[in-house]
Amino acid sequence: MAKEMTYIGKRTPGLDERDKVLGNVIYADDFTLPDMLYARVFRATKPSALIKKLNVEKARNLPGVACVLTADDVPNNESISNVVGQTTEVGLLEAKHQVLVKNRVRYYGEAVALVAADTIDAANRALELIEVEYEEIPGVFDPIAAMKPDAPKLHGNNNIIAQWKLRKGNIEKAFAESDVVVENTYRTPRQEHAHLEPESGVAWVDDMGVINIRSATQVIEHYRDVAAVLGIPQSMVRIEGTIMGGAFGGKEDVTVEVFLGLLAWKTRKPVKLTFSREEMGFGRQKRHPYILKYKTGATKDGKLTAMEAEIISDAGAYVYLSPWVLLYSTVHSTGPYFIPNVKVDSFSVLTNNIMTSAFRGFGAMQVAFAYESQMDELAEKLNMDPFELRKKNFLKKGSETANYQKITSDVLLKESVEKALGALGEKSTSSGSKKIGRGFACSWQSYGRMTYLHDTSSAWVGLELDGSAVVRSGIPDLGGGQRESLRAIAAQILGLKIEEVHVISTDSQVTPLAGTVTATRALFMSGNAVKLASENVLNIITRTASKMLKVSAEDLYLRDKLVYTSGGESIPLVKVIKECAAEGSMPQSLATYKAPFTDPIKTDVIKDPVFADFTFGAQAAEVEVDTETGIVTILKYASAQDIGQAINVNRAEGQIEGGAAQGIGFGLMEDYLEEKGVPLTWNLATYLIPTSKDLPDIQSIILESKSGKGPFGAKGVGEPSITAAAPALVSAIYDAVGVRIKHIPATPERIYWSLHNSDT
């Protein structure tokens, strides 16, 4: 390896930045093929009903319509299992996800039929000709009501599809001995991903009979789901990913892939399907809304003694990733604090609401709002500075969590708070009805998937005869610079200029499978895989060069396409590569990184390590609250995050800034509303997300402990950057006007009502 860090931790321009600015990127919906059909999805308009009659003949007979499919046309209509790999020993329900509704509709917007036509207008007209007759049946729309024995059941005999527990110490004794106890109920909303790019893709069958699907997805391994639905070998389905215009977990589950595979397989023509903004609003998953009941105790000198919590998540009509999201919530429910006595009961419950699944923050975000609000209330009751209270209880390296996991990396919480608060500078002055307040919040977040999944990621790295390098990895690029990181790692290790490294990514039949770009795992897993493969290539080069230069291989390093000895002697890299080729030992390597692993969880009480590592951070805000209207204006904002080691500083700062912006929306504006399962705020006219006018300049502060398990000591940043936003804002609002919002988003209406109603 080169002696100096040439690219790691630097500000490296991105491959796609210019094209994105100029509008030259070919996104999924921009791709076309000759003689291509256009697809639409016919969706249910009832949240809980039986289909008594479905007539698609008029649509099939419409000129220009090539295909109309119903559940009867799907070979394996229920072959996608939503149990997501969890063990049934902890009582999780295995609920099959129907591709198209067969008899029973479980949520508003559920797919009933597929149409493919010569033009999009013909496809839309065909949707209007489909006739459906419903028989409405009782539904359940509140997760607490859904837990009752007599509630209408969505699947099987139990609406509780996941339950996890934490048990540590003696909770009753600890509360009895506490000097101060704070008890509250908090609520967080269903949240829409609102990525700019809709779910989209094009599918075609090639001359070998392989179904090719080019789509915007976080998971190219969905080719297996397509094959399962069609009942064909997995080798006969190929998914090519695209550059994406946002995902945030919204493109983690199957979206258009199975529909496209079905239509291309049936018609033998290229087919495009792009969800409308309307479909994005109610035809796919959201963030889980939570009800969080917290009770926290402390001594008079500020040491936490006990925490008890009941956590209930609304899974919507299908299981999807709800068991995993709930598991994350349970493990993270204590916050980044050492609490000797803990009791947590968490439940994920089926309802006839729109389904919920992965979203940036993945369960750690909802509980952060609760545990940080509790810390602020404790500080007030103890008449103690909120930062001083937290410092007394911060986890440290070597601390034990409530599930008996030891923290193995550095914990820079104190530094994060100091940096975030310091970045706000001098406090602004209140004027009239406009009151100024400041607040902050801490958070912790795992990165990488659960350790009992035995996660792996593979990558291939090879040197060409001219000394340039190729990296092959299956991870998609969501816009966070995933390809940039892999390129920088290979360039650093092989001593190349970054433009001499080409990354080929996200093709299930061309690139080694790398797993999902989810769970803040891409850099951790694929970064380590590329590092391993690059080091293997380096070893091949130095082993051959050592014979040519008659020195030890350990005495060599690469830089600028030269192989150097410590004494300054060098030989061209190209010459060494040619010698490798002559010896039949090409400098290339396929490497697999295996994450730290544990045995599967066998009970609903979590007593073992669940994640490989954690990262820690803080966010701080200064707000202006107008007491006459409840309107909040953010004046200053800072986010500090320990990311272990920045690979590309530009991209890392972008992730921190983007996470904060999305978290601000969660905390202040975004409220996805349903009335008995019928969506009310499904478009961007009624569902408000932050625009540039709603946001201040967000200061992104990178801390580097170099203690992570990623390449060069990196930790994750994509999800952790969102987690502390909502509680930081609610803390600032309280500091400004003295009311604590316990049900977010903290809209002007909620703030005004809290200010002017003493009984709330």
N, C-alpha and C positions, 0 to 999 in steps of 0.2 A: 504494500500500500504506500501511496505517496506520504511523505513525512508530514506535510501540512494539510489542514482541512481546506481543500480548495473549493468545495461546493457545499459540504455539510454546514448548516448554520448560516448560509449566505442568502442574499436576495437574488434569486435566479429568475430571469424572465421565463414565462410559461410558453409552452408550444402553441397553445390555442388562444392566447390573450388577444393578439392582433385580429385574428379571424372573428372572434366573438364581438369585438368592438365594431368591426366593419360589417358584421352580419353575414360572414361567409361560411360559417359552420353548417354542415349538413346534419341537421337534427333528424330524429326518426320520421317526423311527418313530412320532411322535405324530400324524402327518398321516393322515387317512382320507378315503375317498370312498365314496359309496353303491355298493352292489353290487360291492364290492371283493373280489378274489381274494387269497389268501395263497400265497406261493411258498416253496419249499424247494429246496435243492441236494443231489442225491445224489452223494456223494464216494467216491473210491477208498480202499480200505483196504490197498493194497499200494504200496510205493514204486517198484517196477520190475516191470512185468508187461505181458503182452498180454491183451486182453479176448477170450476165446474165444467167449463167449456173453453177450448182454445181452437180457433179456426184461422189457419194461415193460407187457405187456398186462394183467396183473392190476391194476397200478396205474391204468392208463387206464380200466379198467372199474369201479373203485371209485366208489360213489355220492358225489357232491360234487366229484369231480376233474374239472376243466375241461380240463386240458392236461398232457401229459407229453412233453417234448422230449428227443431224443437228438441226437448229431452229425449224423445223417441229415436232421434237420429244420432245420438251420442253413444258410441260403443260402451264406454264405461263412465256413466254420468256421475257416479259417486266415488270416483277413484282417488280423489284428493282428500287425504285424511288431515284433519286439523289438530291432531293430538301432538304434533310437532316434536316427536321424539321423547316426550316425557314418559316416565314410568307410571304404569297404571296402579302400582302399589301405593301411590299417594292419593288415589281416588280421583284421578283426572278422567273426565268424560271423553271418550273417543267419538266425535261427531263428524260424520262425513259431510263434506262440502259439495253440494250438487252444482254441476257446471251450469245447467239450465233447470229452472223449476220444473219438477215433474208433476206434483200435485199440490204441495203446500208452499205458500209464500211466507217467509219469516221476517222480511224487512222491506221497507219502501225502497224501490230501486233495484230489487233483486232481478237478475237476468232471466228472462223467460224464453226468448227466441233470438236467433241471429239472422241477419239479412245480408246478402252480398249482391250488388247490382253493378251495371256498367257505369253508372254515374252516382254521385252522392245524392243528387235530387231524386233519382229513381229509388235509391235506398230509403230516403226519408219518406217518400210517398208510400213505399211498401209498409213501413211501420204504421202509417195511418190506416192501412187496410187490414191489419191484424185485429181479429175480434177475440175478446176475452171476457168471460163471465166469472165473477168472483162470488164466493160465499164467505163473508167476513166471519172470523172466529175470534174468541176472546184472546187478547194479547196481554203482555205485561211490559210496562215501560219504566218502571222504577226498580233498581237493583235490590233495594231492601224488600220491597213487596215480592220480587221474584224469588227471594230466598225462603219464603214461607211455604210450608208443605202443600197448601191448597192452591198455590199459584199455577197458572197455565204453564205447561212444560213445552219447551222448544225442541229438545232432543232427549229421548229416553225419559227417565224418571227423576232427573235432578238438574236444576238450573245452575247449581254451584259447580263450576267446571274446574276450579283450581282452589286449593287451600294450602297456605304455608304458615308456619309458626316459628317464632323465636322464643326460647326459654333460657334464661340465665339468672342465677341467683335466686333470692327470696323476695319477690316483688311486694308481697303484703307487708312484710317486716320493714322493708326499705321505705315504703310510703309512710308507715307509722312513725318512723324515726326522722322523716324529712321535716325541715323547718318551714319550707314553702312548697306548695303544690299548685300547679297550673293545669287546668283542664279545659279543652276547647274542641269544637268540631269545625273542620275546614272542608271546603269544597273546591274542586278544580274542574275546569270545563272540558267538554269534548272540543277538540281543536282540529281544524282543517289544515292539511299540509300546504295548500295554496302555492305549490310550485308553479312557475310560469309555464313550463312545458307540460302539456297534457300527456297522459299515457298514450303511446302510439307505436305502431309497428307495421311492417310489411312482411308477408310470408309468400313463399313460392316453393314448388316442388322441382328439383333439378333433374338432370337426365339420368342420375343414378337412383332416383326415387326418394332422395333425402328431402325432408321438409326443412327448409331454411327459414328462419324467423329473424329478421333484423328489427330489434326493438329497444326502447329505452327501458332498461331494467337494471336493478342492483344485483341481480342473481342470474347469471347465465345458466346455472344448474337447473333452471326451470324446464330445460329440455326434457328432463326425466318426467315431469308432470304432464307435459304434452304427450309423450310416448305412452304414459299410463292411461290417459284418457282415450287415446286412439287404439290402444292394445297392440302397439308395434314395438320393435326393439328400440332401446334408447339410442343405439348407434345410428338410427335412421332419422333423428331429429337434431338439428344444429341451430344454436342461437348465437347470433352476432350482436353484441352490444353496441351502443352508440354513445357519443358525447351527449350529456344530458343537461337540460335546463332546469335543474333542481330535482330533488327526490325526497330527502329527509325521512326516509322510511316508507314513503308513499309508493315506491316502486320496488319494495322488497317482496311483497306477496305476489302471487300470480295476478296479472292484470289482463293484458290483451293476448298473452302468449297462447293460451289454450284455445281461445276463440279463433285466433288466426290459424293455428294448426288445423283445427276442425274444418274451417272454410277452405283453406288451400288444399287439404286432403280430399274434400268432397268435390270441389270444382276443377281441380288440377290447373288452376289459374293463379297468377299473382293476386293477392288480396291486401288491401290497406285498411286498418282500423285505427281511428284516432278518437279518443273520448272527447266529447264536448265539455265545455266548462260546466254545463248542467250536470252531466254524468260524473264529473270529478267531484261535484258538490254532494251528490247523494248515492253514487253507484260504487263507491269504494270506501275503504276503511279510514277511520279518524284516530286521534289520540283518545285513550281511555279517560272518561271523566271519573273522578274519585270522590269518595266520601271518607274523610280521615278523622277519627276520634282519637285525640292525644291527651295523655295525662303524664306530666313530668314533675319530678320532685328534685329538690336540692337542699343542701344545708345552708345555714345563714351566711357562711363564708363563700358560697358560690360553687361548691362541689356538687356535681350531679349525682343523685343517688338512685333514681329509678325512672323508667319510662315504660308506659303501657299504651298500646295502640291497637285500634281496630281499623283495618283498611279494607275498603270495598271498592272494587272496580267494575264498571259496566262494560262487559265484553261485547255487547250487541248480540246479534242473532247467531253468530258462529264463533267457534273457538279461536281460529287463527293463532296468533302468537300470545294470546292473553296469559296462559300459564307462565310463560317466560317473563313477560312484562311484570307480572305480579311477583315473581321470584326476585327480580331486580329491586322492586319496591320494598320487599320485605327485608332483604339484606341491607339496603341503604337507609332503612327507616329511622335509624338512630341518629343519622347525621354523622359528621366527622368528629364524633365525641366519644370519649370513654365513659360508658355508663355501666356500672357493675351489676345492676339488676334490670332485666328487660323481659317484657312479655308482649309479644305481637301476634295477633291473629289476623290474617289477611285472606280475602275471598275475591274471586272473580266470578261474575254472575251473568248468565245469559238473559237478555231481554229482547224485545222486538224492535229495539232501536237499531240504527245503522251500525254495522259491525265496526269494531275497533281493533287496532293491531299496532304494528311498529310505528314509532314516531321518534324523532331525534330526542334523546334524553331517556327513552325506553324505561319508564317506571321510576327512575331516580329523580325525575323532575317534580312529580306531584308531591312526593313525600318531603322534598326539600322545602316546599312552601310551608308545610306543617311544622317540621322540626325547627326551622329558623324562626318562624313566628313564635313558637314556644320559647325559644331562647330569649327573644326580645321581651316577652311578657315576664319571664323569670327575672331578667335583669331589672325591669321596672319594679317588680315586687320586692326585690332585694336592695333596691336603690343603688344599683351597681352599673357601671359603664358596660354596655353590651359587648364591647371588645374584650374588656377585662374578664368578664364572665366566660367568654368563649376560650380565652387563653388558658384559663384554669382547667379546661376540660378537653382541649384538643387531643386527638389521637396523635401518637408519635411513632416513629419507626420502632417496631417491636411490640407495639400495643396489640391487645387482643380485641377483636370485634365481638359483637353479640352472638355471632355464629362460630365463635372460637377460632377465627382465622387471624394469624399474625400479619401485621403490616410489615412488608419486607423492603419497601422503598422509602425514600425521604418524604416527609410531610411538610410542605412549605406553606402552611395555613397562615401563620403569623405574618410571614413575609408578604403573602398575597393580600391580606387585609391592609397592611401598612402601605403597600404600593398602590392599591386601588383607592384608598381614602386620600393618600397624598396627591394622587393625580387630579383630584377635584379642585385643589388650590383653595383660595379664599372663598368663604361662604358668601353667597349673594344676600341681599337685604330684602326683607319682606316689605310690601307696600299695600296699604289698604286691605282689600279683601283677598289679595294674593299673598299667600303665606309660603315661606320657603322652608323646606325640610331636607334632611339628609338621612340616608340609610345605607346599610350594607348587608350582605349575606354571604355565608360560606357554603361550600358544597364539596362533596366527594363523589367520585364516579369511577366505576370499573371501566376497563377497556379490554376488548377481547371477549369471546364467548365464554359460556360456563365451562369450567375445567373438566367436568365429567363428560363432555361431548368429545373429548380427545381430538380437538380441532387441529387441522393441518392445512398448509398452503404450499403449493409447488410453484417453481419458477425455473426457467431455462435461460442461461446466459452463454453467449458464444462470441468469439472474436472472428471477424472476417479476415481474409488474407491481407487487406490493406490496413489492418489495425483498428478499424471501427468495430463497434459492438452492437449486438442485438439482444434485447431482453424480451422474453415472452412470458406473459403472465395473464391469467384469466380475469383479474379484477377489472370491473368497469371503472370509468372515471366519472364521478358524479359532479364534477366541477370544483372539487376540493384539491385538485392537483395530485391525485393518486399516481398518475403516470410520471409526473415531475419528480416525485420522491424516488421512485424506482430508478429513474434515469440518473439522478444525482448520486444515489448509492453506488450504482455500477461505475459511474465516471470516477467517483472518489477512489474506489478500491483499485480500479484498473488504470488509474493515472491518465485518463483521457479527458479531452475537452467535452463539455456536456453535449455539444452539438454533434459529437461523434458517436453518441449512443442513441439508438433507435429502439423505442418501446412498442411492441405489438401486444395489444391487450384485448381481452373480452371476446373471445371466440371459442365456443365449446369444443370445436373440432380441430383447432389450430394451436391454441395456447394451453399450457398446463392448467388444470383446474386449481383455482386459488381460493375457492369459497366465496362467501358473500362480502359485499362492501356494506357491512352493517356492524353494529355493536362496537363501533370505533376499533375495528380490527384490521383494516386494510394495511396501514403502515406497520403495525405490530406483527402481523402474520406474513403478508407478502413482502414487506420490507426486509424482514429477517430471511425469508426464502431467497430473495435476490442477493442479499448480503452473503449468504452461504454459497450460492452458486457462483457469485463473483469471486469469492475467496478460493473456491475450487479451481476456477480458471486461472487466477493469479498463481496458485501453486503449480499448475501445469507449466505456466510460462517461466516461473523462477526456477523450477526444477530443470527445464531444458536449458535456460540461459546459464545456470550455474555450471553446467558441463561445457558450454561454449566459452565462458569467461574463466573457467577453472577457479571458481570461488564457491563458498557455501551459499545455498539458496537463501538462508536467513540474512545474508549480507546484501540482498538485492531489494530494490524498490522501483516502481514504475512512475514515470512522469513524462508528459508530452510525447508519447509514443517512443520513449526510450526506456531501456532497462538499465538502471544505474547500480553501481557498487557503492558502498559507503565511502570508498576512496575517490569517487568522482568518475571512474571509468564507465563507459556506457556502450550499448549496442542497440541498433534500431529494433523496435518491437516487431516490425514486419519481418525482419530477418529471423527472429526467434519463432514467429508463427509459422513461417515456411519450414523451419527445421522440425517443428512439432508435426506439421503435416507429413513431412518426409518420414518421420518415425511412426506415423499412424496414431498419433496421440493429439488429436485436434483440441485446441483450447476452448472447450465448451463443457457445460455441466447442467444437468437437471438435478435440482436440489429440492428437498421437502423440509419445511420447518414444522416441527411438532410442538404445539403449545404445552405448557405445563398441564398435567392432567391429574384427576382424582377419580375415585370410584363413584359410580352413580349414586344419587340420593335415593335412599330406600324408604324414608319416612317423611311425613309432612313437617316434622320438626327439623329445622336446618341446623346441623351441629358441626359441619365441616367446611373447609374452604370451598367457595363457589367460583371465585374469579382469580385470575393470575396476579392481578395487581390493581392499584387504584391511583388516580390522580386527584389533586386537590387545588381549589382556587377560591376566589372571592370576587364579587362585583359590588360596586358602589354607585349611588345615584344621588344627584341633587335635583329636587323637583320644586315646581311652583304649583300650588293648589289654589284655585279660585273658590273661595267658600260660598260665593253666590251662585255658582254653576256646577261645582264639582269637577270642573275640567282640570286635568293634570298636564302640565308642560314640563318635559324633561329638559333641564338646563345643562347638566353635565353628567357624563357617564364614563365609568372606567371598569375594565374587566382584566383581572390578573389571573393567570393560569400557569401552573407548573406543567410544562409539556416534556419535561425530561431533557430533551435535546431537540431543538428546531432543526429540521432537515432543510426546509425552504422557508425563510423568515416571512416572505411575502404571503405565501399560502397559509402559514400558521396564523399570522395576524388577520388574514381574511376570514379564517374559520372562527377566530375569537370574536371578531366584529359581527359576522353573520349570525353566530349563535346568540349573541347579546340582542341583536335586532329582533330575531324571532322570539326570544324569551320575553322581550318587552311587549310584543304583541300578545303573547300568552297571559302576561300579567295585567295588561291595561285595556285591551281592545277586543281580542278574538273570543267570540261567544257563539258557538254553534248551537242553535236552538232547535228543538223538536217539540211538537205537540202530539202526544200519543203516537210517536213513531214517524210522524210526517214532518219532514224538514222545513224549517221556516227561513233559515239564513244560508241557503245553499249556493248563492252566487256572490261575486265580489262587490255587488251593489249593496247587499244587506249584511254580508259577513266582512267586517272591517279588519284589514291588516295594516301594519305601519307602512307609511310611505316615507320618502326622504324628508317631507315636511314635518313628520311626526317625530323624527329622530334627531338627536344632537350628534355632534362628532363623538364617536365612540373611541375611547382610548384603549387600544389593545396592548396589554403588558405581558410580555413573555418572561417566565421564570424557567431556569434550566437547572434542575437538580442532577441531571445526567444519571439518574438512578432507576430509570424505567427498564422494562424488559423488551422494548423495541430496539431497532438497530441504533447503535451508538448511544444507548441509554435513553432513547425516546420513550415518551408516554403518548397516550391518545389526546386529541384535542377536539375532534369534530362534535361529539355529544357533550362532553363536560362544559363546553363554552356556553351552553344554554341554561344550565341547571339552576343557577343562583339568581337569575334575573327577576323573577316574580317576587320572591321574598325581599329582595333588596328594594324594589320599588314600593312594596307595601310598607316596609319599614320607614322609607323616606316620607310617604304620605302620612304615616302616624306622627312622625317627628314634626311635620308641618302643621297638622290640624288636630291631632290628638284622638283620631278614631282609627281603629284597626279593622281593616277589611279582612274578613275570614272566608269570603266567597269570591274568588276571582273569576273573570277579570274585574279589576277595580275600575269599573266604568264611571263616568260622571254621575249617572243616575244612582249607582250604589253609594258613591261617596256623598252625594247631596243628601240622600235618604239617611245615611248614617249620621251626618252632621245635624240634621233637623228632626230626628226622631230619637228621643232619649231611651226608648225601650228596645232599640235594635242592638 
